[in-house]
Amino acid sequence: MEICTPDLRAATEPAAELDRLGDEIAELSAHLDAATARLLDLIREFDARGGWNNGFRSCAAWLSWRVGFAPGAAREHVRVARALGTLPRLAHALARGELSYAKVRELTRVATPETEERLLAVGRAGTAEHVERIVRGWRRVDCKAEAREAARQHAGRALQVYPDEDGTVRIRGRLAPEVGALLMQALAAAREAVYPKNVPAGTCAPGVSQETPTMEQQQADALALLAETALHHGIDPGAPGERYQVVVHVDAAVLADADQAGQSVLDDGLRVPAGTSQRLACDASRVMRHDQDGRVVEVDARTRTIPPALRRALHHRDRGCRFPGCGVRFGQGHHLRHWAHGGPTTLSNLTLLCRRHHRAVHEEGYQVERQPDGELHFRRPDGRVLPEVPLPHEVPDDPVQAIRARHDAEGLVLHARTATPGWLGERLDVGWAIDVLHPLAR
């Protein structure tokens, strides 16, 4: 029979040496937390000043590309950085290494300027596990409060419809938020049906007074249409394929060169930038040609539209937006050389861009070109190449010592007990703690 005995090497290690190693871990962790506070300060400032808005859709997307954060971690860093901007006590505790980033991350999920001080006491007194449990309990109370408020709003719903002395009908009501939003959307749709936006000035829809009605009067007419619709038939939106089309009238010279003079207007007469016309024309279903007097002389039907087979090949090849750091899976076909300049609708002359970056290329000065080896080069408006992968940052030979030296210069004294909680080993009663801490618990 074989008898297994535990490995006793750890027990034979000198206790003082292991304590020293543990203290070094704790002290370095405090230095890293203090450095994280500085990192969050920088992220908050960078986010507020829009430093990421150079082709990226958010600060988190930029962090993921530039720093290498996982997308979820990048979003969390931005969220915590923003929250700490209104929570100075928690921010100070993190900067002094007194609270770990893990604790602060949890506390910022529920903390407000009014509750910050008591939650800071929770962070200092408890372990990270205690903080997580109390935050979960706190959020349950918040959810219950939200449910009570939703129930109150539901119980308070009402609609009063009664005739006035002069024979008109007065309406007064109170709706739940989601029902109110639904009604507002329906009124907006009905109002556009009664008062089309594309009716030129000086004309009106059939049966409508020449005098421009006020918004309140338009709302009343829209409600009347909703009532008629409910009793008789649905609002006729026209053919579904035509309803959602955006029509742009643009001169050929403007389409070829955004700096040329000429028209670039929507169907209702509203002018749009020439770059917008070029972007929409990249995959336009129809192109209308105008003569010098503005009359339509020819309509080309779907001549520049990317055929379905070619579009499938484009999606299969690019696998999403090709703009550096983006990765949005679905996008729009972009002609690298616009068809107005003679560019063909071929796979080699196409790339996939999301809506955000398609606009950036056409209207914000970004440029994209395919190199002889088939790779794409994106350039910022100032001409600098935007690399697919950012250049590596120089790291000092001893980054830990660099952090320590920075904190020493700031007069920040950190040691192995800086972040030690005040917990004495007693059992955590989450229910009692929430009753004491949460302002809505009672």
N, C-alpha and C positions, 0 to 999 in steps of 0.2 A: 504494500500500500504506500502511495506517494503522498507525503504531507507537504503542502505549499505554505511557505511563510511569507509575510509581507516584506517588501524591500525596506530596510531600515536605514538606507543611506541618508535620507533627509533628517532622520532623528540624530544621526551622528555628526551632522554639520554643526559647527559652532553656532550657538544661538545668537551671539552678538553679530556674527557675520550676516546671518539671515535677516536680523532686524535692520542692519545697515542697508542691505539690499532692498528690503521693503520700504524703508524711509526714502531711499533714492527714487523708487518708483512713484511714491506718493508726492514727493517734492517736484519731480519732473512733470507729473500730471497736473499739478497746480500751475506750473509755468506754461504748459500747453493750454490750459483753460484761460489763463490771462492773455495769452497770445490769440486765442480764439475770440476773445472779447474785442481785441484790436481788429481782427479780421472782419468781424461782424460790423464794427463801426465803418470800416472801409467799404464793405458791401452796401451798407445802408446809404452812404454818401454817393457811391457809384450809381446805385439804383435811382436815388432821388434826382440826380443830375442827368440821368438818361445816358450814361456812358456806354451802356449795352446796345443802345438804339442805332447801331451802325450795320444793320442788316439782320440782327437777331430779334426774335419775336418777344423775348423777355430777358430779364436779368438772369433768371435761372438757366435759360438756354445758353447764354453767354458763359456762365460759370461752368456748365457742363463741357463746353467746347474749349474754353481757355484754361481752366484749372484742372479739369479731369474729374470733377464730381460726378457721381451717378445722378441721373435726373431727379430722383426722389430726394437725395441729399442736397442737391442744389436748391430745390424748391423749399426745403426745410430751412436752409441757411438764410434764404431771402426772407421767409416768413418770420423767423426768429429775429433777424436784424431789424425788420420793420417794427416788430412788436416792442423791442427794447428801446426804440426811439421814444416811446411813451411810458416806459417803465424804468425810470432812472435808478431806482434802488436795486432792482435785479441786475441791471447793466453794471452798476458799480460793484456788486458782489462778485459777478463773473470776472470783471477786470482785476479785482484783488485776489482772484484765485480762491475765494471763499466758497463758491458754489461751482459745481462741475457744469460743463455744457449740457450734459444729459439732464441734469435737474432743471436747468434754466429752460431748456427746450420744452420740457413737460409743463413747467409753471406758466410759460407764455401762452399755452393753449387756453388758459382760463383767466389769467390775471388781467385786471383792469387797474387804472390809476387809483380807484377807490379800494380795491382789494389787495393791491400789491404788497403792502406792508405785512399783512397777516400771512400771505403766501410766502413771503421771504422768510418769515419765522419758521414756516413748515420746512422750507429747503434747508435751513441751517440746523434744524433739530433732528430731521429724519434722514434715513438713507435714501438712495435713489429709488429703491423698491417702495419705500414708504411714500415718497413723492408721487410715484406713478399711481399707487392705489388711491391716494387722496384726490389726485386730479381726476381719476375715473369716477370716484364718488361725487366730486364737485360737478362734473359734467352731467351726471345723472340728475342732479338737482336742477341744473340749468335746463335740461331736456324736459323735466317735469314742469318747470316754470313756463317753458315755451308751449307745452301741451295745454297747460291751464289757460294761457293767453289765447291760444288758438280756439279752445273751447268757448272762452268768453266772447271772442269775435263771432263765432258761429252762433252762439245763443243770442247775440245782439243784432243778427241780421234782420233787416226789415225793409219793406217797400210800401210806401203810402201813395195811393193814387186817388185823388178826390177832386170833384168839380169845384171851381171857384164861383163867386157870385156873378161874374160876367160870362159864364158859360165855358170858359177855358178849363183845362184840366191841369192840376198841379201834381207834380211828382216829387217825392222826397224819399230817400232811401239810404241804407247803409249795408254794404256788401262785404263779405270776406275778401281778403286781398286777392286770392286767385280768381274768384268770381268777378271782382271788379276789373282785374286785368283782362279777363275774357270779354267783358262787356266793352271795355275801351277799344280792344282790337276790333270787335264787331262794328262799333260805331265808326271807327276809322275807315274800315272797308266800305261801309254803307255811305259815308260822307264822300269818299272818292268816287263812288258810283253816281251820286247826285251832282257833285261838283267836280268833274274831272279836272285834274291838274293840267292836262295838255290842251285845254280849251284856251285859245288866244284871248288876249285882253280885249274887252269890248264885246265879246260874245258870251254865250252861256249855253248851258244844257237845255234841251227842249222843255218848255213848261216852267222854266226858272226865270224869276224876275231879273231885269237888266241890272238892278241895283245890287251891289255886292253885299251879301248878308254877313252879319257878324258870325264869329265862331259859335256863339251860343245858339244862333238861329240855324246854322248848319248842323249842329248837334241835334237840334229838335227835328229837322228834316230827315236826318239819318235815322233817328229812332222811329220815325214814321215808316221809313222804308223797311226797317227791321220787322216792324209789326206786320206790314203788308206781306213781307216775305214769309213770315211764319204762318200766315193764314192762307197764302196762295201758292207762291212758287219761290225758288231760290234766286238769289241775285245772279244775273247772267254775266259771267266774267269774260265771255268771249271764248274762242277756242283755247284750250289749255296750253297748246304749244305757243300761241301768240301772246298769251297773257304775261308770261314771264320773260319775254324778249326785251332786251334793251337796244333801242335803235339810236345809232350815232350817225350824224351826217358830217362827213369830213371831206375836204378837198384833197385831190390826189397829191398836190404839191405838199400839203401839210402832212399827209400820211408818209410821204417819202422823206421829209425833212421837217422836224418839229419847229425849226426856226423860221420857216416860211410863213408868210401871211396867208390867211384864208380861214374858212369856217371849220369849226370843230365843236359841234353842238349836239345835245340830246334832242329827242323828238319834240320835247316841250319848249325848245328854244334855249335851254340853259347851256351856257358854254362850259366845256370841259377842256383841260389841258390837252395839247396835241399828244403828249406821251400816253394819256389815258386812251385816246383813240387808237394809237398804235398797239397798245396792250390788248384792247378788245378785238382789234382786227387780226390779232395773231391767229385766232381760231374762229373767225366770224362765220356765221351761217350764210350771210348775204352781204354783198358789197354794192351799194348804190353809187352810181356815177352821176355827177351833176355837171351841167354846162356852166358857163360864166354867169348866166342869169339865175342860177340856183335851181333850174328845172331838172328833174330826174330824166336822164336820157337812156340809162341802161341799168339792169339789175343782174348781177352775176350770182347765181344760186350755188352756194356751198362749194365754190371752186377752190377755196384755200383751206377749207375745213380738213382736219386730219382724219383720214378714213379710219373706220373701226379697227381693221387689221393692223394698220400702222400704229394706232394708239395703243393697242395691246402690246405690240413689240416695244414701244417706247416705255410703257410701264414695267414691262418685264426687264428691260435693260437698266433703267435708272432706279427702279425700286423706291421711288419717292423723290421729294425735292432735292436737287443736287447742290443747292446753296450750302456752303460750308457751315457745319454745325446745326443744320436744320433737321432733316430726317423725317419731315411730315410725309406720310405714306401716299397721300393723294395730292395731285397737282394738276396744273394746266400745261398744255404743250406750248413751248416758246420757240419761235424761229430765231436761231442764232443770227442769221442774216434775214431780215424781214423780207416777206414776199414782195413788198412794195419796192424793194431795192433789187429784185430779181432773185431772191433766195428761194430755193425749191422746198417743197413740202416732202422732205426725205428724212430718214432716220438720222443721217449724219448731220443734218442741219437743224435738228430738234433736240431739245432737252426738256426735262420735267421740272417745273418750278411751282411751289405752292402759291396761293393767291398773294400772300404777303410779299414774297420775294419776286414774284412776277411784277408786282407794282414797283418794287425797289429797282429793278432793272430798267423798266420803261420810264418811270417818273421821278426817281430819286437819284439818278446819276450813276448807278452801279452798272458795270459792264461785264459781259461774259463772252468768252471766245474759246473755240476749240483749238487745241494745239495739234501739231502734226502727228503726235503719238496718240491722239484721241482724248487726252485729258482736257478737262475744262479749267480755265483760269478765270477767276472772278476778281474784279478790281473795284476798290472803293471809289467814291466820286472824285477823290484827289489823285487817283491813278495808282495808288499802292495796291499790290497784290494781296488778296485775302486768302491766306493759305488754308488748305483743307485741314491740316493739323497745325496748331500754333507752335511757334518756335519754342524750344525748351528755355526755361528761365535758369539763370545762374544760381547755383546753391553753394553756400560757403562750405568749406571742408568740414567744419564742425558746426552744423546748424543748431545743435542743442546749446553749445557755448554761446552762439550768437544770440539766442533767445535770452539766456541768462544775463549776458552782458547788457542787453537792451533793458531788461527789468532792473538790473542794478543801477543803470544810469537814470532810470525813472524813480529810484528810491523805493522800489517795490520789494519788500522782504517776504520771501516765500520759503516755507519749510514743510516738513513731512506732516505737520498737524494743521496746516492752514485750512484744509477743506474737511477736517474731521467733524462729523455731525455731533450734536449734543445728545444723541440717543443713548440711554443707559441700559438698554436691553429689555425694557418693558414691552408687553404685547401692544400692538397698534390696534386701537378700536376705531375703525374708519367711520362708522356711524356716529359715534360721539364726536370725533374730530370735525366732521362735516357740520353737525349741529352747532358746534361752537364757532366754526370759522365762516360758514357760508351765510351771507346776509339774508338769503331767502329761505334758509332751512326751516325757520319757524313759521 
